[in-house]
Amino acid sequence: MNTATGTTYNLSFLDAAERLRKIVTRTPLTFNQSLSKKYECNVFLKREDLQVVRSYKLRGAYNMMSSLPAEELNKGVVCASAGNHAQGFAYSCKKLNVKGVVFMPIITPKQKVTQTKMFGEDFIEIKLTGDTFDDCAVAAKQYTEENKMIFIPPFDDYRIIEGQGTVGVEILEDFPSSFGGGIDYLFVPVGGGGLSAGVGSYFKTYSPKTKIIGVEPEGAPSMFEALKAGHPVTLDSIERFVDGAAVKRIGDITFSICKDVLDDMRLVPEGKICSTILKLYNEDAIVAEPAGAMSIAVLDDFASAIKGKNIVCIVSGSNNDIDRMQEIKERSLQYEGLKHYFLISFAQRPGALKEFVNNVLGPTDDITRFEYMQKTNKENGPALVGIELQSREDYDLLLAKLKASHIGFNEINKNDQLFGYLI
């Protein structure tokens, strides 16, 4: 039983699992060889990226919608989402044969709009409204009231939490008994908190010894800040790169549960998440979205604690637009210290660039970006130069050579306004 905002609701995860049994894919719990070897422990991945809509979000949406009385469901349903919740909602509408309206921000990538329509077919209508998700959500709720329909929230409802919690039911049922001692650590990505509240509640009842670790991106620490404050807080601004976890304010209900079931809450840099996405693809052929990779990206922080233990990481989704891969690689290289940008002042004479290449760059350094316009009436002209290194240790040598060359330069870092233009 959980109480929040004056409402008491008995979470019945096994009933939810039965409702979902013929709708969702029972995703595999797989032993991962490379991660297990790296961390000297037994790492299992719960592959919700292989779900029918490529994320766990279907579970909550269908559980809530299928729990509604027929007279309410027949009024039609509404949601606001630019991603996974919209797709789970759309698929649920099709399976329940009910009319649904999806509100998405105008800036939503075409690929996500197309995918949502594909899952919902003729049962859904998509309305592109507002420049931000917050604008979109306001419009969706207003539309719901005006048309006397039912709003299906992305995370802050007990029936949503109940559905997401069935991920935990499957993990405990499928964890192999041959690995004695059960699950020591469970790493859960946190956005609005529905998954962590649901899985955390189930584990605290049926596997109380398991340490449950929530993971958020550094740029959107809504649960982290709420736990620190003791109540949900609205962040002034967030980094939206990890779009599946880019939430300004955690849910009131999800917070009331997570504060009791999470043993720890950690933040991971967006660049590290990008490096994890690339490693998962290159080493295991796993295509994870940024939010889906968070539970693995945080493992370095627990390397000593998890040694010799049984751990599970939830890979929550794989709705990753291929057009984002260049940005993911760029962010990864910068996080790893392998990519740097400079504004370099070159003398306006023949051979200046050749001298820079020969005297400043190391044998494995590579110029990956060069933008320059010759200034005929000036002695020097600035150039934007992107340099990729083979090793992080090469950076100090590069700086030393730049200084020794007496070439004027400024390094562009993430705090500079120009940095946003580069990636």
N, C-alpha and C positions, 0 to 999 in steps of 0.2 A: 504494500500500500504506500502511495506517495501523495503527499499533500503540498499544494502550491496554489497561490493566489486564491485561497479560500475554497478550493475544489479538491475533493478526494476521489481518486480513481484507482481501481485495482488492476495493475498491469498483469495481463495473462499472456505471456509470451508463447506458451504452448498452443493456446487457442488461435493466436495470430499465425503461428507456424502451420496449423491445419488449414486456415483460410488461404494461405499462400502456397500450399503444397503443389497445386496443379498450375500455378501461375508463374512463379519464379523458378529460375534455374538453381538447383542446389549446387552452388559453386564449390570447387575443390579446395581442400586444405592440403597444400603441397609442401613437402620438405624441400628446402632450397640448399643445394650443395655448396654453391659459392659463398653465400652469406654465412652458412654454418661453419665453413672452413675459416673464413676471415675472422669471425668473432669467437671461434672455439666453443660453440654451443650448438643447440639444435634449433634452427630457425625454420618456422613454418609460415607460409603465406596464405591468408584467406583471400582467394582470388575473386573478389566482387567485380573486378574489371572484366570478368567473363560473364557477368549477369546479362540477361536478355536485352536490357537497355544500356548495358555497359557501365552500370553503377548500382549501388545498393538502394538508391532512392525509390525504386519501384515498390519495395517492401512496405515502406511507410504509407505511400500514396494509396496503394491498393488496399492495405489493411483498413485505413480510415474510411475510404469510400465504400468498401464492401460491408462495413459495420453500420453505415447509415440506414435508417428506416427507409423503406421503398418510397414513401411519400416525399421525403426530403431529397433523396437521390434523383428522383424524377424531375425535380425542379431544375436540375442542371448544376454543374460544379464549375468553379473558377480557381485558377492559380496564377501566381506571379513568379516568374523564374526566367533566367537567361541560360539555364543549363540542365543539370541532371534531374532536378525535381520536375521540370516541365516535361521531360521525356518519360519519366516514370508515371506522371499524371496522365499524359496522352495515351500511353499503352493501357493504363487502367481504364480509361474511358472506353477504349475499344473493347476491352474484355468484358466490361460491365454493360456495354451497349447503352451508354449514357452520353448526353451532350455535355461537352466541356469547352471552356473558353480559356485560352492561355494568353496572359499579358506578358510581353517581352519588351525590354528597352529597344528604342530605335537603333541603337548601335550594336545590337546582337549580331554576331557573325552569321552570314547567310547559311553556313554549314549547319549551325545549331537550329536555325529556323526550319531548314529542310528536314533535319533528323527528327525534330519534334513532330512535324507534319507526317512523316513516314510512319512513326509509331502510332499516331492517333487516327490517321487516315481521315475519313469523312466525319468522324465523331467529334472532331475538335475544330475550333476557329481560333486563329492566332491574331492578336491585336498588338501591333508595335506602337508603344506609347512611352513618351518621356525619354530623357537623355540618360538617366541613371536608374538603377534598380529601385531605389527609394521612391522616385517619381512613379515608376511603373506599379509598385505595390499599392500606393495611394489610389491610383486610378482603378486598379483591380478590385480593391475593397469597396470603392464607391459604386462600381458597376455591379458588384455582388448585391449590395443593399438595394440599389435601384431596381434590379431585376428579380429580387427575392430568391437568389440562388444560394448555394453553399460554398464557402471559401475553404480551400484545402491548403493549409499553411505548409511551408517547407520543413519545419522542424518543431515548432512550439505547440504541440498537441499530444496528449497521452496516447492516442491511437497511432499517431505517426511514430512516436517513440517505441511503442509496442511492436510495430512492424519492423523497425530498424533493429530492434533487439533480437529478432530471429536469426540474425547473423551470429550472435553469441550462442544460440541454441545449436546451430549446425556445427560451430567450432568445437563445443564440448562433446557433442555426439560423435564427431568424426576424428577427434584427436586420438592417435593410435595408442592403445594400452601398452604396447611394447616399449614406449618411452616412459619409464616409470617415474612416478612423482607428480604427474599432471603438469599443468601449465604454470610456469613461474612468473612470467611477464606477458602482458598483453598490451600492445601499442596500438592506439586508436586515433585516427585523424579527427580533428574537431573543426567544424565550421559553425553551424548554428547550435550544435550540441545534441542533436537527435540520436545519432549513432552512438556516441559515447554514453549518453544517458540510458539508452536501451540496453546495449551490450554490457555496460557497467553494472546496471541493476541485476541483470540475469547472472552475471559472474559472481557478484557479491552474495547471491543466494546459493548458487550451486558450485562455485569454486572460490570460496572466500580467501584462500591463501594466495591467489593470483594477484600480483601487483598490476594495477591498471594505470597506464601512462597515457595521458592525452597529449596530442601534438598539434600545434598551430604554426602558421607562418609568422615570421617576425613582423611582417608588415600589416598583419591583421590580428592582433592579440586580444580579441574580445573576451574569450573565456579566461585567459591569463589575468587580464586587468580586472575582470569581475571577481575572480577568486581573491585577488589582492585587496580589492575594495570591500568585499563581503556582500556585494550585490551587483546585479547587472549594470553596466555603464555604457553609454553611447560614445564611441570613439569619434574624435573630430574628423579624422581622415584615415583612410586605409590604403595599402598597396593592393591593387586588384589582380596582380599577376596570377596568384594561386586562386583562380576564380571560384573553385569549388569550396573554398574556405574563407572567402572574402566577405566577412559579415561585420558590420559596424557595431551591432549590439547582440549579445547572446540572448537566447530566449529565457523568459522568466521561469517557465516550467523546467526547461532543460538545465538551467543553472541550479534550481532547487534540488535536482537529483544529482548532478555532477559534483556538487560541493561535498556530497556524502560518499560518492562511489569512486572518484578519481584519487589515486594515491599520489600522483604527481602530475604537473602540467609543464610542458616544455615548449620552447619556441625554436624554430629552425630557420636559418637564413634562406631567402628565395634562391640565391645562387647555389647553395648546397642541395636544395631540392632539385634544381636543374641538373646538377652533376649526377644525382641519384637516378633521375629519369634516363639519362644517357647510358649509365652503367647497366641498368635493368634491361634496356633494349639491346645493348651490345653483348652482354654476358648471358642473358636469359631469354632474350626475344620477348620480353614483357613490355607492352606499350601502356605505360601508366600516365595519367594526367597529373598535373602538379600536386593536387590534393591527395591523389592516390599514392604518391611516392613519399609523403611526409613520414609515415610510420617507419619507413626504412631509413630515411635520411637522418633520423634522430639517434640511430643505434650507436654511433660513435660516442655519444654522451654517456652511454651505459656500458661501454666495452668491458670494463672490469666487473661490473655488477652482474652481467648476464653470462659471463664465462662459465661453461659447464652446465648451464640452465636450459630449460625448455621455454622457448618464446614463440609468440604468434604476432605477426604484423598484418593488419588489415589493409589490403590494397583496394581502396574504396571505389576506384573508377578508372576508366580508360578513354573518356571522351576528350581526346586531345586532337586539336586541329593541326594537320600536317603543316599548315602555313606558319605555325608558331615555332617550329623546330629550329629555325635559324636564331630566333631570339633566345631559345632555351640553350643552345650551344654557346651563344655570346655571353649570357649570364653565367654559365658554368665556367667558361674560360676566365672571366673576370674574378669570380669567386676563388678559383684555384690559383690566382695570381699569375696567370699565363697570358693575359691580354691587357694591354695598356694603351692609352691614347695620350698624345701630346700635341700641343701647338708649338711648332718649331719655326724659328725665324731663320730662313735661309738667305745667304748673301745673293744678290741679284747678279750673278756672274756664272759663266759656263763652268761646269765641273763641281759646283757646290753640292749637288745631290750625290754625285759619285764619291766625294770625300766623306760624306755622312755615312754612306753604305760601307765604305772600306774601313773607316776609322772608328765608327761608333758601334755599328751592329756586330754581334758575335756571329760565328760560323753557322749557328742553328737558329738565329733570330730571323723572323720573317715579317716583311711589311705586308699587312693585310688590308690597309686602307691608306690612300694618299690623295689629298685634295689640295690643289695649289693653283693660284692664278698669278702669273707674272705681273709685277708692277714696274713698268718701264721708267717711272719718274722717282723711284725710291731705291735706297741702297739695299734694303732687306724686305723680304716678303714672307708672311706667315703661311705655314702649311699644316693641315691636319693630318697627323700620321698615326696609324694604328699598328702596333707591333705585337706579334704573338711570339711568346717564348717557349722553348721546349721544356724548361724547368723553372720552378719558382725561384730557385737560387740564382738564376741568371739576371734577375731584376736589379740587384745591387750593382753588379758589374756594368749593366746598361746605364744606370744613373751616373756611375763614376766616369764612364767614357763620355757621356753627354757633358758633364761638368768640365772635364779635361779638354774638350774640344772648343770650349768657349763659345758654343752656339747658344743663343738665347732660346729658352724653352719653358713651357709650363705644362705640368701634367694635369689632365682633366680627370677629376674624380667624381664620384656619384653625387656629391653635394653641389657640383657646379650646374648652372642652368643648362649649359650646352650638353651635359651628359644625357639628358632626356632625348636629345636629337639623335644621339648615336645608337641607342637601342630602344 
